């Protein structure tokens, strides 16, 4: 289960919860949840375990929103903007 909010959470069936603080109010835009679902589905297709795909997907989409807000206003964030920045967000994670 994914609970999106100021502090988003991914809750596993075992009762374990993972929290993520990335993102901003721009993620309330229409289509952001669809982008998140698509990212998670793509990660599952690459062979990630479901909990890992959910945690990583949530973080990538949140990081994409933060990258956008660093350049523009988060109020103008669109689902397409999130998609456009996913590669950069993934690259930032790989660099760490």
BELKA-V580294 format. One record per pair of residues at least 24 apart in sequence whose ideal C-beta (glycine too) atoms are under 6 Angstrom apart, sorted by the first residue. I is the first residue (numbers start at 1). J is the second residue. D is the distance in Angstrom with one decimal. If there is no record, write none. Layout:
I J D
I J D
This chain:
2 54 5.8
8 58 5.7
10 54 4.6
10 55 5.0
12 51 5.1
18 55 4.9
20 58 5.1
20 59 5.3
20 62 6.0
22 59 5.7
22 62 2.9
22 63 5.0
22 66 5.9
23 62 3.4
23 65 4.9
24 65 5.3
24 69 5.2
24 74 4.7
25 74 5.9
26 65 5.2
26 74 3.5
26 77 3.2
27 65 5.2
29 77 5.3
29 78 5.9
31 79 3.0
32 79 5.8
35 61 6.0
35 79 5.1
35 82 4.8
36 61 4.9
60 89 5.0
63 89 4.1
64 89 4.6
